[in-house]
Each structure stands twice: as C-alpha cells, then as structure tokens.
Amino acid sequence: MSKPFFVVCMVSVGLAGLSAVTAFSQDYPNKPVRIVTSPTGGGNDFVARLVARAMSGPLGQQVIVDNRPTVLIADLVAKAAPDGYTLLLTGSAHWIGPLIDKTSYDPIKDFSTITLVDRAPSVLVVHPSMPVKSVKQLVALAKSRPGELNLAVGGVGSSNFIGAILFEHMAGVNVVRIPYKGTGPAMTAVISGEVHAMFASPGGAAPHVKSGRLRALAVGSLKPSALAPGMPTVAASGIPGYISETLHALFAPAGTPPAIVARLNQEVSRYLQSAEAKGIFMKAGTEPSPTSPEELTAVMNSEVARIGKVFKAAGIGAP
C-alpha cells in the first residue's frame, strides 16, 4: 500500500508545482520589467531602448533600461531571480569574452536565451592613401611588408578586435593591432591616417566612405549584405569562410519558466519583424534578426567554436 500511496503523493506534488509555474507565467508580468545593459551611448544601450519601448505596450507594464558598467551586467543578471523581471541585452562579447578572459558566469549554462535581436557585418575600411582597392591587394601588401600594416581596434574583445584577429590568422598575414578606447577613436585614427585600416560598423563607416575620407574594401558577412549594397564579401575576396559581425541578443537568468521566455520571444520578434523596426535598425546600420531561443543558442555555440579555434591558433585565450 505504501508504494502506490507514495507515487500518488509525488505525482500530486509534481502537478501542483506545474500548476503553480503555469499560474505564475499567466500572471506575468504584474510589475515593471528591467533590461540590464551597458552604459548609455553605446550599441547595447541603443538596442536595449528600442526593445524596451517595443515591449512596454504589449506586456502592459513599463520596461526599464538599467545601465550598468559592461563588466558587471552579465554577472548581475546571472544571479537575478529567474522570474522574467530582470533581463540582459548584450552583444556577442557576452559569449566571446570568456574565450579571452575568465568570467564569473557561463554564457550558455547561466542564461535562458530569448532571441537574437540584430546583426551588423563589419566593413573593412582603409585610409584612401593606401594603394589598395580590394582585400586581395591588401593581403598581398601585408605579406610584402610583414609587421608594417596596422589595424585600429576598439579594445580586447570588441567586434573590430575579433575582426582583426580573424583577418590576420585566416589571411596568414603579420599585422599590428593598435588598441583604442572605443570604436569612435579607432575610426578617427584611420580617417586621420594614423592607422592604415580597421573593421568598422556599416553605420559608422558609411558617411566617411561617402565623403571619401575612408575607402571600403569588403563586408564581413558571409553573404552580400543590404547594409553595404554592391560591396563584395571578405569571404569571396580571398579569405574563404571569413565572418565578422556585431550581434545583440536578449537573455534571462537560467531557469526562467519556458512560458515566460516564449512570451518575451513572441513580443520582441513581432516588433523586429515590423516595417518600423526594419526602418530604424537599417538606418542605424544594423539589421533586425529575430530567432527562436534554440536558434540563438545554436548561433552562440557556432560562434564560440569558430572563433575559439582561431583564438587558440593565435595564442589568445583565458588561462
């Protein structure tokens, strides 16, 4: 008699727990939702504010952007209650950064993926005085003058840092990376001729390319991009398989109820698929790219494997 009774009790407890989770999810949200992201003025903040504004109406609650130092945001959200009220909006450094330095969090295990938000390919630009008009010519120049060509980067782990590392090791050239405090100063250095080249964002590079202060050679997406119409890809210009992009994604703490994750995914994806979102994002030099939670996890795993392999070959990585 005791065993069946025990089984019945366990099933009852399990059903009760499931009912509680379901009821909690149906009641969500009943208070403001917080999106933790980097300080104001950067790409993370720009995207977070668009997402917050888009979510507030459909969720029926205020969605607040909480700006914190970039080095703290992932750890803060990883430790938050998995109730859907604390979210993380961050870039690809979230899953690539741990390849470079040890972090207090695991970018896969400590978070529930919600959706990829947008992606922008890097654009390889050079100072117009450079005697090159294609990637093949740039690679040939770098090989003929090893250690003389320099690329501006916005700091270790930045998208243009990763773009430069991939270029150096996939093209088999010896170049010098010149670090700056951000993408803006790096761009200024290339425009002034202080540095030869860099991997820039489409939005940041476009006005300078149009004015003739920079020359664009190729785009870092695997396929031609609407953000750089008519421009060849680096991959098709002599470096097969080359991909350099800036991605932004939305996360919740690990253990967040699937129903809440699904609701958030639905609302953000609906906005990202709208004509309004496409117009705003494309004007800013990036492209809305909603995914399922599972697809975002696959993107992260693929990126970590691809870039981690190059980092290992380059001797870059957390001890």
BELRAMO-V850003 format. One record per residue. N is the residue number from 1. SS is DSSP state (H for helix, E for strand, L for the rest). PHI is phi in whole degrees, 0 to 359 (NA if undefined). D_LAST is the distance of its C-alpha to the last C-alpha in Angstrom with 1 decimal. Layout:
BEGIN
n: [N:N]
ss: [SS:SS]
phi: [PHI:PHI]
d_last: [D_LAST:D_LAST]
END
This chain:
BEGIN
n: [1:2:3:4:5:6:7:8:9:10:11:12:13:14:15:16:17:18:19:20:21:22:23:24:25:26:27:28:29:30:31:32:33:34:35:36:37:38:39:40:41:42:43:44:45:46:47:48:49:50:51:52:53:54:55:56:57:58:59:60:61:62:63:64:65:66:67:68:69:70:71:72:73:74:75:76:77:78:79:80:81:82:83:84:85:86:87:88:89:90:91:92:93:94:95:96:97:98:99:100:101:102:103:104:105:106:107:108:109:110:111:112:113:114:115:116:117:118:119:120:121:122:123:124:125:126:127:128:129:130:131:132:133:134:135:136:137:138:139:140:141:142:143:144:145:146:147:148:149:150:151:152:153:154:155:156:157:158:159:160:161:162:163:164:165:166:167:168:169:170:171:172:173:174:175:176:177:178:179:180:181:182:183:184:185:186:187:188:189:190:191:192:193:194:195:196:197:198:199:200:201:202:203:204:205:206:207:208:209:210:211:212:213:214:215:216:217:218:219:220:221:222:223:224:225:226:227:228:229:230:231:232:233:234:235:236:237:238:239:240:241:242:243:244:245:246:247:248:249:250:251:252:253:254:255:256:257:258:259:260:261:262:263:264:265:266:267:268:269:270:271:272:273:274:275:276:277:278:279:280:281:282:283:284:285:286:287:288:289:290:291:292:293:294:295:296:297:298:299:300:301:302:303:304:305:306:307:308:309:310:311:312:313:314:315:316:317:318:319]
ss: [L:H:H:H:H:H:H:H:H:H:H:H:H:H:H:H:H:H:H:H:H:H:H:H:H:H:L:L:L:L:L:L:E:E:E:E:E:L:L:L:L:L:H:H:H:H:H:H:H:H:H:H:H:H:H:H:H:H:H:L:L:L:E:E:E:E:E:L:L:H:H:H:H:H:H:H:H:H:L:L:L:L:L:L:L:E:E:E:E:E:E:L:H:H:H:H:H:H:H:H:L:L:L:L:L:L:L:L:L:L:E:E:E:E:E:E:E:E:E:E:E:E:E:E:E:E:L:L:L:L:L:L:L:L:H:H:H:H:H:H:H:H:H:H:L:L:L:L:L:E:E:E:E:L:L:L:L:L:H:H:H:H:H:H:H:H:H:H:H:H:H:L:L:L:L:E:E:E:E:L:L:L:H:H:H:H:H:H:H:H:H:H:L:L:L:L:E:E:E:E:E:H:H:H:H:H:H:H:H:H:H:L:L:L:E:E:E:E:E:L:L:L:L:L:L:H:H:H:L:L:L:L:E:L:H:H:H:L:L:L:L:L:L:L:E:E:E:E:E:E:E:E:E:L:L:L:L:H:H:H:H:H:H:H:H:H:H:H:H:H:H:H:L:L:H:H:H:H:H:H:H:H:H:L:L:L:E:E:L:L:L:L:H:H:H:H:H:H:H:H:H:H:H:H:H:H:H:H:H:H:H:H:H:H:L:L:L:L:L]
phi: [NA:294:293:301:298:297:297:300:297:295:297:298:297:298:295:295:295:296:297:295:296:298:298:298:294:292:277:279:265:241:202:302:255:246:253:274:207:288:303:299:101:262:296:300:295:302:291:300:290:295:294:298:297:291:277:304:296:299:280:73:220:291:248:258:268:250:276:227:305:305:292:255:296:293:296:298:287:301:267:284:296:279:244:85:261:231:241:235:246:210:259:294:299:301:257:270:307:297:287:262:228:297:235:279:231:257:296:262:288:268:221:262:288:248:194:289:260:206:213:225:288:287:241:280:238:228:293:299:282:292:279:221:229:206:297:300:291:295:297:297:295:297:288:279:226:302:80:258:283:237:238:281:228:269:110:300:94:290:298:282:294:297:301:292:298:298:298:302:272:280:271:70:242:254:239:251:268:254:280:232:286:186:295:302:300:296:297:300:295:288:299:283:89:293:232:284:204:193:260:252:280:302:295:288:278:311:296:282:291:297:278:90:281:224:242:269:258:193:251:274:285:291:243:307:246:294:281:222:303:82:270:289:271:298:299:270:247:118:233:305:83:289:220:222:223:255:241:234:215:246:227:231:298:304:92:296:308:307:295:287:301:297:295:296:301:299:290:291:297:300:293:296:272:280:297:299:297:301:295:294:294:297:297:276:88:215:234:299:217:296:222:281:304:293:294:296:300:295:299:298:297:294:296:298:293:293:284:299:297:290:300:297:296:272:76:253:163:293:294]
d_last: [57.1:53.9:51.5:52.9:53.1:49.4:48.5:50.6:49.1:45.5:46.5:48.2:45.2:43.0:45.5:45.8:42.1:42.1:45.2:43.5:40.5:42.9:45.1:42.1:41.0:44.6:44.8:41.7:41.5:43.9:42.2:40.1:36.8:33.9:31.4:28.4:27.1:26.0:28.4:31.8:32.3:29.3:29.1:27.8:30.7:33.2:32.4:32.2:35.7:37.2:35.9:37.1:40.5:40.9:40.0:42.2:45.5:44.9:43.1:45.9:43.6:42.1:38.5:36.9:34.0:31.9:29.9:26.9:24.0:21.7:18.6:20.7:22.5:20.4:19.8:23.5:24.7:22.5:24.2:27.6:30.5:30.5:34.0:33.8:34.5:31.0:29.4:26.5:27.1:24.1:22.9:20.6:17.7:17.9:16.4:14.7:12.9:10.5:9.3:8.5:7.6:7.5:11.3:14.0:15.5:15.4:17.3:19.3:20.0:20.7:23.2:26.5:26.8:30.1:30.5:29.1:31.2:31.2:29.7:30.3:29.5:28.4:31.1:30.6:32.9:33.9:36.2:39.8:40.3:37.8:39.8:38.2:39.3:37.0:33.5:34.8:36.3:33.2:31.1:34.0:34.0:30.3:30.7:33.7:32.1:28.5:26.5:29.4:28.9:26.8:25.7:25.5:22.6:22.5:19.1:15.5:15.6:19.4:21.4:22.7:19.2:18.4:21.9:21.6:18.4:20.3:23.4:22.0:20.5:23.1:25.9:24.6:25.3:24.0:24.1:23.0:21.4:23.2:21.6:24.2:24.2:25.3:27.0:30.4:29.8:28.1:31.2:33.5:31.9:32.6:36.1:36.9:35.8:33.2:30.6:31.6:30.1:27.7:27.1:29.1:30.4:33.8:35.4:34.1:35.0:38.4:40.7:39.4:39.9:43.3:44.3:43.2:40.6:37.9:38.2:36.4:35.5:34.0:32.4:29.0:30.3:30.8:34.5:36.8:36.5:39.4:37.5:37.9:41.3:42.2:38.9:37.3:33.8:31.1:30.8:34.5:34.5:32.7:29.1:29.6:27.4:26.1:25.6:24.5:25.6:25.3:25.6:26.6:26.8:28.2:26.7:27.8:26.2:25.7:29.0:31.2:34.5:34.9:38.2:36.7:34.0:36.8:38.9:36.3:35.5:39.2:40.0:37.2:37.8:41.5:41.0:38.6:41.3:44.0:45.6:44.9:41.1:41.1:43.1:41.0:37.6:38.9:40.5:37.1:35.6:33.8:35.1:35.3:33.7:34.2:32.8:33.0:30.2:29.5:29.5:26.9:24.6:25.2:24.5:21.1:20.1:21.5:19.7:16.3:17.2:18.8:16.5:13.3:15.1:15.8:12.4:11.2:14.3:13.8:10.4:9.2:6.3:3.8:0.0]
END
